[in-house]
Amino acid sequence: MFLKNAWYGAGWSDDLGPGQMKQHFIIGQPVVLARLADGTLVALEDRCAHRAAALSYGQIEGDSLRCMYHGVRFDARTGVGLEVPGQARPSDGMRVRTYPVHVRQGWIFVWMGNPAKADLVLVPPVAGPHNREWALCHGEMDYDANYVLINDNLCDLSHLSFVHVESFGLGDASRLSAWAAERPDVTVLDRGIHVQRWVEGAPVPPFIAEKVSSGRIDRLAVYDYLAPGVFLMFAEIYPEGTCRATGGQRPTDIEPLYADFASQTVVPMTDRSTRYYFTWGARTRDTKPGMPERMRAMTIAAFKEDKRMVEMQQRIHDATPDLVFQPTVHDRGANQMRLVMKRLMEAEQAA
């Protein structure tokens, strides 16, 4: 089951030039994104009303899309059939669905539900590839797994201590051990959860050694995980003692020694396949030569570790569907996010 009334990531605006199209599958539906000659981006059902051929295999003609199976032409903005070769006029039913589409910070988002409810306030506050405040890398990756397992993975970051030793831990398990030892604070939001985790007295990373006079620092990870699967995390480093001085709250009057920001979207393609888009990078003023490239390589390595774990988890789920799972103290975030999604989907169905 999928949440429909939500904005789903659909790639990068830079990937589509005028006259270009690209096919996506979002919550089981084929969608074609097309850039018209005037630069307008449109999203339509990628399924000709005649014989269900993919419009993304067709061509853009002005403000219309022509199916190159039997030549039926549709208005690219409204989806209304304009022309059927050899027929005086298209039938009233010769139309395809259109979807609201919005670009934010270079990310493309498509609203898959009721167009009348496509609220721009709900477009997630992501940071895009050309953001000036953050020096961001970006990319995408496909998983052969249900999106819920990836949501769970991102709502419980205690797995960093074990899954990501070779990537984020750089081969040293002690660098990440505190992620499993420390319990985060989880707050339920209307359409997601808010998570905060402090790690006190952590070793000083080499890239900020010149900023730290003592031998330890405090790390803060604070993120929102929003429906239908949007991860927005700030990772910040402060002088040792900051956590205690603020009573465990995020500082409002202390400048972090270093900060980075990650935007990620989890997009169900089908019930067993998911596409994952991401940006991640440090503040521009914290960035050193070669740092974005190193961070991207680290990100890809870490996501491959996640992919391996989650895809194997999916296969085991499929083989043992009646298995009863035993909870731990770290399940709160994932469980609360599942409840948020359940509530939103039930409300959507009731409406």
N, C-alpha and C positions, 0 to 999 in steps of 0.2 A: 504494500500500500504506500502511496506517495502523497505528500502535501502538494496541492496544486496552486493555491493562492500564496505564491512566494516568488521571489526573484532568484533565478538560477543562473550561475555563471555559464557563459558560452564562448569563452576564449578572449582574444585580444583584438581591439579595434584596428591596430596596425596590420593585422594579418589579412584584412580585406580592403583591396583597392577598388576604385570605381569599375563597375562591370564584372566584379568577381562574386562568386557564391561559395558557400561551404555547408556541407550537411552535418547536422548534429543529431544525436538521439538524447532526449531529455525526458526523464520519467516515463520511458517507454514509447515516447512519441517522436516520429521523424520531423525535424525542423530544419528548414533551409534559411540561412542568413545570407542576405544579398545587399551589396552596396550599389545603389543606383548612380547614374552618371553625375548627378548633382551632389553626391556625397551622402545622401540619405541612406541610413541603415534600416532595413526592414527584416521582419521574421515572419515566415509563413509555414504552414503545414507542408512538409516535403512529400506531398502525395497528390498527384494529379487526380482531379475528381472524375476523370474518364476511366482510366484503367489502373490507377494507383502507381503510375510510373513516378520516379523521383524527379521533382522539378530541379533539384540541384544538378541533374545531368542535362538540363536544358540550357537556355541562354537568356540573357537580359536584353530586352529591346525597349529602350527609353525607360518609361515607368511601368513596364510590364515584364512578366516572365513567360516564356514560351516553353511548353513541354515538347521535347524533341522525340517523343514517341509517335504521337499522331498530330502534333502541331497546335494543340489547344493553347490559347494565350490568356493569361490572367492579369488583372490589375495588381501590381506589386504592393500597393498600399492598402487595398481593400479586400483582395482575394477574389473579386467578382470576375467571372468569365467574360472575356471580351470578344473572343473569336474562336470559331470551330471551322477549320477548312472544309469547304463543300457544304456548309450548313448556313442558312440565312442568318440565324442568330443563335447564341447559346441558350440552352434551357435555363430556367430560373435556378435549378439546383446545381448548375455548373459553377461552382465556387469552391474556394479552399479557405481554411481558417487562417486568420492572421493573429499575431501575438504582439503585445506591447514589448518594446525593446528600449533599453536605455544604456548609455555609455557613461561610466564613471571612472575617472582616473585611468582611462585606457582599457578598463575591463568592460566586456559586453555582458549585460544581464537581460534575460528573457523572463517575462511573467507568463506562467503556464496555466493560470486559472482564469477566473472571470475577469475580463478586461476592465469592467467597471470598478473593480476593486484593486486595480494596479496602482498602489500608493507609492509615490516616489520617496516618501519618508522611510519606507522599508528597504530601499536600496542600501546595502551594507556599506559602511564608511571605510572601504578598502583604500589602500595606497597602491598606485599604479606604477608601471615601469618608468615613467618620466617625472615622477614626483621629485621636487627639488629638496625637500627636507630630508628624504631618505635615499640612500644609494642602493637601489633595489635590483636584485636579480629576479627573474621570473621564468616560469615554465609550466609544464603540465605532465601528468602521468596517468595511465589507465590501470585499474585494478580489476581482476576477475573475482569480484566479491560484491556482496550487497552493501549498500551505502551505510546501513546502520552499524556495521562492524567498524567502519572507518570513523563514523561519529563517535563510537565508544572509545576508539583509540585516541582521539584528540581530546576527549573529555576526561581522560585519566592519564596524565603525563607521568605517573609513577613508572611507566614502562621505559622511560628514558634510561633508568639505571641499568637496564638489562639489554634491551633491543639495540640501543645506540652507542654501545661502548666503543665500537670501531669507528664511528662517524663523529658524533658530537663529543664523545669521550676521548677521541684520538688514541684509542687503544689502552687507555688507563681507566679502569672501572671506578677508581676512587674519585675521579673528577665528577661523576654523576651519581654517586651513592646516595647523596642527600635527597635526591628527587623521590626515592621510595621511602626514605626515613621520615621525611616531613609530610604532614597531612595538610592539604590545602583548605582554605575557606571557600565554601561554595554557596552562592546566593542565587535563588531562582528568580528569573526575570519573566516578563510577560511572554516573550518569544525566544527564550533561551536561558542560559545560565551565565553567571559571572564568577570567575575563579581567581583566587589570589594565593600565591605560595611564596613564602620567604625561605631563603637558605642563609642562615647566619654563619659568620666566621669561615667563609669559603676561601680556598686558595686564590691568589691574585692571578688572573689570566695574563699571559705575556704581553698581549696587545695594549694593556693599560698600565703596565708596570711603572711607567714614568709618572703616573698620576697618583700613586699610592705610596705613602711614607711608611705605613706599618705593613705587616705581613699578611693581613686578611681583609676581606671585604664582605659585604652583605649583598646577596642577589635577590631580586624581586621579579617574579613572573606574574603578570596580571593579564587576564584575557576574558573576552566574551565569546561564547559559542552560541550562535544565533540560528534559528530556523531559516532554511531547511538544512543547513550544514555549512555555516560560515564561521571561520576561526580567525579572531583578531587579537593578536598577542603582543604586548610590550614586554620586553626583557630588559631590565635595568640593573646597573651595578652602582652601589653606594658605599661610602666609607663604613668600616666596621662599627657597629653600634647603632646604625640608623634605625634598624627594625625596633630595637628596644626604645629608642628615643621617641619614636612616633607611635608607640603602643601597637605595633603591627599594622599600622595603616600606611597607605601609599603616601609618600611625602608630597606636600604641596609647596614647601618653601626651601627644599634642598635639591639642588641640581644633581642629577645622576652623573657619575663619572663617565658612564657609557650607556647608550640605549640602542636597541634595535627593535624593529617592528615587522611582524609577519601577518600577511593577509592570505587566507586560504579558503577555497570553496570546494565542497564535496558535492558532485553532481551525479545523481543516479542516471545512467543511460538505460539500463534494463534492470530486472530484478537481480541479476548476477554480474553486472558490470557497472563500473563507476569511473568517472573522470575527475581528476584532482588538479585544480589550478592553484598556483601559488606565486606570491612575491615575498621576498625576505631581504632585509638589509639593515645596515647600521645608519645612524644619523650621518648626514653628509659631513658634518664637522668632525665626526669620530672616524671617518673612513680614511684608510691609508692606501697607497698604491697597491693594486692587485687584490685588495680585500674583497670587492664584490665577486670576483672570479673564484676566489677560495671559498667564499660563503656559498656560492652556487654549487660548487663541486661537493661541499659538505652536505648541502641540502639534498642533492640528488642521491648521494650515498645513503643518507638517513632514510629517505622515502623508499629506496629500494629495500632497506631493512624492514620498514613497515609493511611494504607490499608483500614481501616473502612471508612474514608472520601472519598477516591478515588473510591472504589467499589460502594458506594452509589451514587457518582457522575455519574459513568458509567450507573447505572440503570436509573437515571433521564435523562441522555442523550438519552438512548434507548427509553424511554417513550415519550420524547418530542424532536424529532430530528429536528424540524423546529424552535426551540427556538432561539431568537436573544440575544446574550450576551452583557452586558454593560461593557465597559473597565474601568480600573482604572490605576493610575500612576505606579502601580507595575507590569503591564503586559508586560513591554518592554522585559525583558529577555525571557519569554516564547514565546512571539510573534516572536522575532528575531530568536529563535531556530527553530520554526516552518518554518520560511522562509528559513533558512539554509538547513533544511532537504528537503523542497520542491525543492530548487534549485539543490541539489545533486541528488535527485531522477529523476528530469526532465532531467538533463544532462546524467544520467545513461541510461534512456530510449531512449534518442536521439542517444546515441552511439550504 
